[in-house]
Amino acid sequence: MLLRPGDLHTPTPPGELFGGESSGPVFLEIGFGNGRFLCHLADEYPRANLLGVELSPTACQRTLQRLGDHGHERVRLVLAPGEFVVRDVMPPGSLDRVFVNFPDPWPKERHRENRLLDAEFFTILADRMAPDGHLRLTTDHADYFEWSLEQADDSGLWRVQTDQPPPSTLGTKYARRWQAEDKSIEHALFEPTGEAPEIPASIHATETMHHAILKGRLPDLDEFDKLRRPFDGGQAILLHAYRSVDGERLLMTGLLEEEELSQDIIVEAYESPTEDLDDRLIVRIKPFAKPLTTEGTSQAVDLAAEWLTSLDDEYRVIERRY
């Protein structure tokens, strides 16, 4: 099963992710690539509930096919950043094992802020781990490996053991490549000390599908300039505007950036007359990619409504539902 941010809550209890009767441990792999290791986990631990997180839609589709071919049903794939899933989706104490295999090392100094296993992430993860849980890291990048050990130590919340990588991690696509090139592969096991601070979710989802009701009709567009609205914790950007082929909808493509979560969105405006108001316009988030309904989606709708009211005095916001 493939999940998108809009399928989730902040947080989402494991029973909701895997079904109310799923009582086994929860294993998380961040960046599962082609899904080979995730399938190994499903074979090795048939009682475990497996959660895979990946940013590549292509990788998700390939892994879904691989899992389906093996008949694995206790696996959920999430198309979202690992940082977002750990911090905002997983409740405290919910993760029994976390696997990070061959993460992007971001080797350039100016890109190090993009690395996953920094001290902040270790602090958040320590709160999300079960008391006897652990994180396993396998990488071919020596600098990233040493840096990760230092970051865990800086957090003051983890005990670290270095060892040879288990055979299962050596069957992944990248492991095979690096072994063929005779590269060394590093492995470490991180165990939480049990002293983690409580870390609340940073992004708060709501059940409301944000929309606004305006007095007015769809405008005729000759041009559209990019709109941007910063807000506390992120920004909403509307990039382009298009009329649908039938002319009955105005579609604005955009981007929401909130903490570690970026979402592509479409804001649509369409006429919805009533007996009392024949020039009634609805502005809402179109649920085509199941975006998570957050402060960002409300800001995007409000930004679009504000832009419409700036076009002509005939436009007026009647109601805001966000």
URRA-V539152 format. One line per field, one symbol per residue. phi: phi as a letter, one per 20 degrees, with the letter a starting at -180 (. if undefined). Layout:
phi = ???
This chain:
phi = .dddgfedccedfgfffdogeedffddcdemelenffffgffffcfefedcddbeegffffffgfffffemedeccdceafffffffdeefgmedebcccdlfgelffgfdffeffeefffffffgfeefgdebdddcbeeffffffffffffffmccdcceafffgffeefgfffffffemefcdbbdddfendfffdffeddecefefbcdceqdfeeddbbdgdccfbfnrbdcdebccefgemecdddebbdccleddcfccedcbfbfcfebeddcdcbfeefdlffecgffffffffffffffffaffebfebdca
